[in-house]
Amino acid sequence: MERFIDVAPGVRLWAEDHGSPDAPALLLVMGAQASGLGWPDELVELLATRHRVIRYDHRDTGRSTWSFDAQPYPLTALAEDAVAVLDAFGVERAHVVGMSLGGMLTQLLVADHPERLLSATVIGTNALSSVPYTAPGGRRVPPEELPGVAPELMELWSRPVEDHGPEAELERRVEHWRALGGGLIPFDPDYAREQERRIIAHTGHHHAGTAHARADYSGMERTEQLARTRVPTLVISAPAEPVAPPPHAEHLAQAIRGARLVEIPGMGHALPREVHAPLAGAILDHTGRS
């Protein structure tokens, strides 16, 4: 069922839920500039076999209010939006799954609102922690020395995003997904194109958002809170991850108290059909344990 949720004066979020309303809630939190429809329907359906699955559009994405130019906000506000979504659906505690920026927001929820979480799953993201990574053999590596974004992606991101019409924007997004996929799983441009056509139709326009790249990233470190949390946390390791390459997932699992690490073979920074079943299996195993 769809609904709109007021989270600030003049700001509304689009959200919907799937599955039995009596099942344990599972909140999906997408990445920067990504609509909630970035969680593919097939994956949502797999998770909804055991959960009431909630997905939503961040501010400045999809059918939610595009407000940043008139009302700038820090990225931490997006974590508070996630709490507002739970409130709107009458959910006291939920399993939360976050990808990319959504993984950072999930860490903020683990640190700042542990009483609202049954469990957390984080995918394709960096640790909000200054704890060094302990590499095999015992070498301690400061977080700032871990690998950065893959050069191919950095080159794509350095290009100005210009509006040459909906078809050109669609093809730009498809090529972006090709780079995000990481190359181990064969890329299916038709699948990526259809996903983005649905998102553009859902949004009502093809314009690329930039708000989350311009928002204030300060005040997000949560080293101490993550190190002492009791929220059961699963970290998904993706061997082809180009945004937070290995060993970022390993570092994240070390930074969060008691976190478990599960690898999804071939996965990059995308959700192609090939990862739906193993990813859903890992998440459902984790929520079942929790």
Sequence and secondary structure as in RCSB ss.txt:
>XXXX:A:sequence
MERFIDVAPGVRLWAEDHGSPDAPALLLVMGAQASGLGWPDELVELLATRHRVIRYDHRDTGRSTWSFDAQPYPL
TALAEDAVAVLDAFGVERAHVVGMSLGGMLTQLLVADHPERLLSATVIGTNALSSVPYTAPGGRRVPPEELPGVA
PELMELWSRPVEDHGPEAELERRVEHWRALGGGLIPFDPDYAREQERRIIAHTGHHHAGTAHARADYSGMERTEQ
LARTRVPTLVISAPAEPVAPPPHAEHLAQAIRGARLVEIPGMGHALPREVHAPLAGAILDHTGRS
>XXXX:A:secstr
 EEEEEEETTEEEEEEEES TTS EEEEE  TT  GGGS HHHHHHHTTTSEEEEE  TTSTTS   TTTS  BT
HHHHHHHHHHHHHTT SSEEEEEETHHHHHHHHHHHH GGGEEEEEEES   S    EE TTS EE GGGS  S 
HHHHHHHHS      HHHHHHHHHHHHHHHH SSS   HHHHHHHHHHHHHHHTS     HHHHSB  S   HHH
HHH  S EEEEE TT SSS TTHHHHHHHHSTT EEEE TT  SS  HHHHHHHHHHHHHHHHH 
